[in-house]
Amino acid sequence: MTADANIRIPRETKDRLAAVAAAEGLSLRAFLARLAQMLLTPAERAERAEKARAALHDWNGYALTPAEERDLDRELDRRLARATAP
């Protein structure tokens, strides 16, 4: 069994996380452990993205240029901003 750790966070943050955990039927401890397993570091995200690009290229030869990728990222950002605007 691993040792527990204490993390100092604002009370409001703890209360919010505890409420979300309870709504999921989990303890705060179990919720945070699950959350930690789900989140990726920037390096892990980059590795997954590269693997996805390679698989897509192997599957159908599709490969974006860096400029095309930037254009698509900007378009996605624009659409997300429009969809979430009040």
PyMOL commands that place a pseudoatom at each C-alpha (Angstrom):
pseudoatom trace, name=CA, resn=MET, resi=1, chain=A, elem=C, hetatm=0, pos=[0.000, 0.000, 0.000]
pseudoatom trace, name=CA, resn=THR, resi=2, chain=A, elem=C, hetatm=0, pos=[1.266, 3.445, -0.810]
pseudoatom trace, name=CA, resn=ALA, resi=3, chain=A, elem=C, hetatm=0, pos=[1.544, 6.207, 1.738]
pseudoatom trace, name=CA, resn=ASP, resi=4, chain=A, elem=C, hetatm=0, pos=[-1.020, 9.001, 1.788]
pseudoatom trace, name=CA, resn=ALA, resi=5, chain=A, elem=C, hetatm=0, pos=[-0.022, 12.574, 1.042]
pseudoatom trace, name=CA, resn=ASN, resi=6, chain=A, elem=C, hetatm=0, pos=[-1.457, 15.840, 2.263]
pseudoatom trace, name=CA, resn=ILE, resi=7, chain=A, elem=C, hetatm=0, pos=[-2.060, 18.524, -0.319]
pseudoatom trace, name=CA, resn=ARG, resi=8, chain=A, elem=C, hetatm=0, pos=[-2.971, 22.064, 0.661]
pseudoatom trace, name=CA, resn=ILE, resi=9, chain=A, elem=C, hetatm=0, pos=[-5.732, 23.515, -1.505]
pseudoatom trace, name=CA, resn=PRO, resi=10, chain=A, elem=C, hetatm=0, pos=[-8.360, 26.179, -0.876]
pseudoatom trace, name=CA, resn=ARG, resi=11, chain=A, elem=C, hetatm=0, pos=[-11.371, 24.943, 1.118]
pseudoatom trace, name=CA, resn=GLU, resi=12, chain=A, elem=C, hetatm=0, pos=[-13.709, 25.889, -1.749]
pseudoatom trace, name=CA, resn=THR, resi=13, chain=A, elem=C, hetatm=0, pos=[-11.718, 23.709, -4.122]
pseudoatom trace, name=CA, resn=LYS, resi=14, chain=A, elem=C, hetatm=0, pos=[-11.795, 20.754, -1.743]
pseudoatom trace, name=CA, resn=ASP, resi=15, chain=A, elem=C, hetatm=0, pos=[-15.522, 21.178, -1.194]
pseudoatom trace, name=CA, resn=ARG, resi=16, chain=A, elem=C, hetatm=0, pos=[-16.151, 21.337, -4.940]
pseudoatom trace, name=CA, resn=LEU, resi=17, chain=A, elem=C, hetatm=0, pos=[-14.078, 18.211, -5.584]
pseudoatom trace, name=CA, resn=ALA, resi=18, chain=A, elem=C, hetatm=0, pos=[-15.817, 16.396, -2.735]
pseudoatom trace, name=CA, resn=ALA, resi=19, chain=A, elem=C, hetatm=0, pos=[-19.233, 17.316, -4.172]
pseudoatom trace, name=CA, resn=VAL, resi=20, chain=A, elem=C, hetatm=0, pos=[-18.255, 16.061, -7.623]
pseudoatom trace, name=CA, resn=ALA, resi=21, chain=A, elem=C, hetatm=0, pos=[-16.867, 12.866, -6.096]
pseudoatom trace, name=CA, resn=ALA, resi=22, chain=A, elem=C, hetatm=0, pos=[-20.045, 12.286, -4.071]
pseudoatom trace, name=CA, resn=ALA, resi=23, chain=A, elem=C, hetatm=0, pos=[-22.186, 12.799, -7.177]
pseudoatom trace, name=CA, resn=GLU, resi=24, chain=A, elem=C, hetatm=0, pos=[-20.120, 10.044, -8.816]
pseudoatom trace, name=CA, resn=GLY, resi=25, chain=A, elem=C, hetatm=0, pos=[-20.615, 7.802, -5.809]
pseudoatom trace, name=CA, resn=LEU, resi=26, chain=A, elem=C, hetatm=0, pos=[-16.951, 8.019, -4.858]
pseudoatom trace, name=CA, resn=SER, resi=27, chain=A, elem=C, hetatm=0, pos=[-14.950, 9.191, -1.912]
pseudoatom trace, name=CA, resn=LEU, resi=28, chain=A, elem=C, hetatm=0, pos=[-12.778, 12.209, -2.552]
pseudoatom trace, name=CA, resn=ARG, resi=29, chain=A, elem=C, hetatm=0, pos=[-9.730, 9.946, -2.275]
pseudoatom trace, name=CA, resn=ALA, resi=30, chain=A, elem=C, hetatm=0, pos=[-11.071, 7.493, -4.887]
pseudoatom trace, name=CA, resn=PHE, resi=31, chain=A, elem=C, hetatm=0, pos=[-12.167, 10.333, -7.162]
pseudoatom trace, name=CA, resn=LEU, resi=32, chain=A, elem=C, hetatm=0, pos=[-8.743, 11.985, -7.096]
pseudoatom trace, name=CA, resn=ALA, resi=33, chain=A, elem=C, hetatm=0, pos=[-7.011, 8.662, -7.715]
pseudoatom trace, name=CA, resn=ARG, resi=34, chain=A, elem=C, hetatm=0, pos=[-9.278, 8.041, -10.726]
pseudoatom trace, name=CA, resn=LEU, resi=35, chain=A, elem=C, hetatm=0, pos=[-8.723, 11.585, -11.981]
pseudoatom trace, name=CA, resn=ALA, resi=36, chain=A, elem=C, hetatm=0, pos=[-4.954, 11.189, -11.724]
pseudoatom trace, name=CA, resn=GLN, resi=37, chain=A, elem=C, hetatm=0, pos=[-5.117, 8.016, -13.825]
pseudoatom trace, name=CA, resn=MET, resi=38, chain=A, elem=C, hetatm=0, pos=[-7.218, 9.729, -16.502]
pseudoatom trace, name=CA, resn=LEU, resi=39, chain=A, elem=C, hetatm=0, pos=[-5.109, 12.861, -16.948]
pseudoatom trace, name=CA, resn=LEU, resi=40, chain=A, elem=C, hetatm=0, pos=[-2.131, 12.917, -19.274]
pseudoatom trace, name=CA, resn=THR, resi=41, chain=A, elem=C, hetatm=0, pos=[1.039, 14.944, -18.975]
pseudoatom trace, name=CA, resn=PRO, resi=42, chain=A, elem=C, hetatm=0, pos=[1.930, 17.172, -21.928]
pseudoatom trace, name=CA, resn=ALA, resi=43, chain=A, elem=C, hetatm=0, pos=[4.579, 14.622, -22.945]
pseudoatom trace, name=CA, resn=GLU, resi=44, chain=A, elem=C, hetatm=0, pos=[2.033, 11.783, -22.812]
pseudoatom trace, name=CA, resn=ARG, resi=45, chain=A, elem=C, hetatm=0, pos=[-0.447, 13.807, -24.909]
pseudoatom trace, name=CA, resn=ALA, resi=46, chain=A, elem=C, hetatm=0, pos=[2.250, 14.574, -27.475]
pseudoatom trace, name=CA, resn=GLU, resi=47, chain=A, elem=C, hetatm=0, pos=[3.230, 10.898, -27.633]
pseudoatom trace, name=CA, resn=ARG, resi=48, chain=A, elem=C, hetatm=0, pos=[-0.389, 9.823, -28.157]
pseudoatom trace, name=CA, resn=ALA, resi=49, chain=A, elem=C, hetatm=0, pos=[-0.878, 12.470, -30.827]
pseudoatom trace, name=CA, resn=GLU, resi=50, chain=A, elem=C, hetatm=0, pos=[2.216, 11.308, -32.680]
pseudoatom trace, name=CA, resn=LYS, resi=51, chain=A, elem=C, hetatm=0, pos=[1.066, 7.689, -32.516]
pseudoatom trace, name=CA, resn=ALA, resi=52, chain=A, elem=C, hetatm=0, pos=[-2.363, 8.705, -33.833]
pseudoatom trace, name=CA, resn=ARG, resi=53, chain=A, elem=C, hetatm=0, pos=[-0.786, 10.662, -36.713]
pseudoatom trace, name=CA, resn=ALA, resi=54, chain=A, elem=C, hetatm=0, pos=[1.427, 7.686, -37.575]
pseudoatom trace, name=CA, resn=ALA, resi=55, chain=A, elem=C, hetatm=0, pos=[-1.504, 5.254, -37.457]
pseudoatom trace, name=CA, resn=LEU, resi=56, chain=A, elem=C, hetatm=0, pos=[-3.593, 7.539, -39.667]
pseudoatom trace, name=CA, resn=HIS, resi=57, chain=A, elem=C, hetatm=0, pos=[-0.744, 7.839, -42.147]
pseudoatom trace, name=CA, resn=ASP, resi=58, chain=A, elem=C, hetatm=0, pos=[-0.172, 4.061, -42.162]
pseudoatom trace, name=CA, resn=TRP, resi=59, chain=A, elem=C, hetatm=0, pos=[-3.887, 3.419, -42.606]
pseudoatom trace, name=CA, resn=ASN, resi=60, chain=A, elem=C, hetatm=0, pos=[-4.634, 5.796, -45.474]
pseudoatom trace, name=CA, resn=GLY, resi=61, chain=A, elem=C, hetatm=0, pos=[-1.546, 7.852, -46.251]
pseudoatom trace, name=CA, resn=TYR, resi=62, chain=A, elem=C, hetatm=0, pos=[-3.066, 11.007, -44.740]
pseudoatom trace, name=CA, resn=ALA, resi=63, chain=A, elem=C, hetatm=0, pos=[-0.532, 13.383, -43.250]
pseudoatom trace, name=CA, resn=LEU, resi=64, chain=A, elem=C, hetatm=0, pos=[-1.115, 17.018, -42.383]
pseudoatom trace, name=CA, resn=THR, resi=65, chain=A, elem=C, hetatm=0, pos=[1.600, 19.556, -42.927]
pseudoatom trace, name=CA, resn=PRO, resi=66, chain=A, elem=C, hetatm=0, pos=[2.425, 21.694, -39.881]
pseudoatom trace, name=CA, resn=ALA, resi=67, chain=A, elem=C, hetatm=0, pos=[0.662, 24.643, -41.556]
pseudoatom trace, name=CA, resn=GLU, resi=68, chain=A, elem=C, hetatm=0, pos=[-2.492, 22.572, -42.173]
pseudoatom trace, name=CA, resn=GLU, resi=69, chain=A, elem=C, hetatm=0, pos=[-2.437, 21.395, -38.582]
pseudoatom trace, name=CA, resn=ARG, resi=70, chain=A, elem=C, hetatm=0, pos=[-2.160, 24.986, -37.303]
pseudoatom trace, name=CA, resn=ASP, resi=71, chain=A, elem=C, hetatm=0, pos=[-5.025, 26.080, -39.578]
pseudoatom trace, name=CA, resn=LEU, resi=72, chain=A, elem=C, hetatm=0, pos=[-7.239, 23.259, -38.329]
pseudoatom trace, name=CA, resn=ASP, resi=73, chain=A, elem=C, hetatm=0, pos=[-6.331, 24.026, -34.704]
pseudoatom trace, name=CA, resn=ARG, resi=74, chain=A, elem=C, hetatm=0, pos=[-7.291, 27.676, -35.240]
pseudoatom trace, name=CA, resn=GLU, resi=75, chain=A, elem=C, hetatm=0, pos=[-10.573, 26.652, -36.855]
pseudoatom trace, name=CA, resn=LEU, resi=76, chain=A, elem=C, hetatm=0, pos=[-11.367, 24.305, -33.980]
pseudoatom trace, name=CA, resn=ASP, resi=77, chain=A, elem=C, hetatm=0, pos=[-10.542, 27.047, -31.446]
pseudoatom trace, name=CA, resn=ARG, resi=78, chain=A, elem=C, hetatm=0, pos=[-12.809, 29.464, -33.344]
pseudoatom trace, name=CA, resn=ARG, resi=79, chain=A, elem=C, hetatm=0, pos=[-15.705, 27.003, -33.397]
pseudoatom trace, name=CA, resn=LEU, resi=80, chain=A, elem=C, hetatm=0, pos=[-15.286, 26.116, -29.719]
pseudoatom trace, name=CA, resn=ALA, resi=81, chain=A, elem=C, hetatm=0, pos=[-15.230, 29.799, -28.784]
pseudoatom trace, name=CA, resn=ARG, resi=82, chain=A, elem=C, hetatm=0, pos=[-18.411, 30.413, -30.787]
pseudoatom trace, name=CA, resn=ALA, resi=83, chain=A, elem=C, hetatm=0, pos=[-20.139, 27.381, -29.275]
pseudoatom trace, name=CA, resn=THR, resi=84, chain=A, elem=C, hetatm=0, pos=[-19.283, 28.348, -25.701]
pseudoatom trace, name=CA, resn=ALA, resi=85, chain=A, elem=C, hetatm=0, pos=[-19.867, 32.101, -26.016]
pseudoatom trace, name=CA, resn=PRO, resi=86, chain=A, elem=C, hetatm=0, pos=[-22.643, 33.420, -23.766]
for i in range(1, 86): cmd.bond("trace and resi %d" % i, "trace and resi %d" % (i + 1))
show_as sticks, trace
zoom trace
